[in-house]
Amino acid sequence: MKQSDQYHKWVEWSEEDQTYIGKCPDLITGIHGDNPVRLYSELCEVVEDVVSHFVADGRPLPTPRIRPMQEVENSPVGVLKGRDSSPATPF
């Protein structure tokens, strides 16, 4: 596993900006682009570059804090709270 793999990365559509935003909040604020697949690839490259700079400078990497579903589970709305965990019924 590469060191950059420990950091959660994702791409989402920004209605406000009318573009896709690639995020990795533990390391960078984000990048943007029109093609989500290409953007994710570019995001992975940027994160790899950031990790390489930390290592080259002898600085410790930040501890990964963002994990999939963490924001939803901890949101004040509680989107997942109280939902039945049984499998969905097929249509």
Secondary structure, 3 states (H helix, E strand, C coil): CCHHHHCCCEEEEECCCCEEEEEECCCEEEEEECCHHHHHHHHHHHHHHHHHHHHHCCCCCCCCCCCCCHHHHCCCCCCCCCCCCCCCCCC
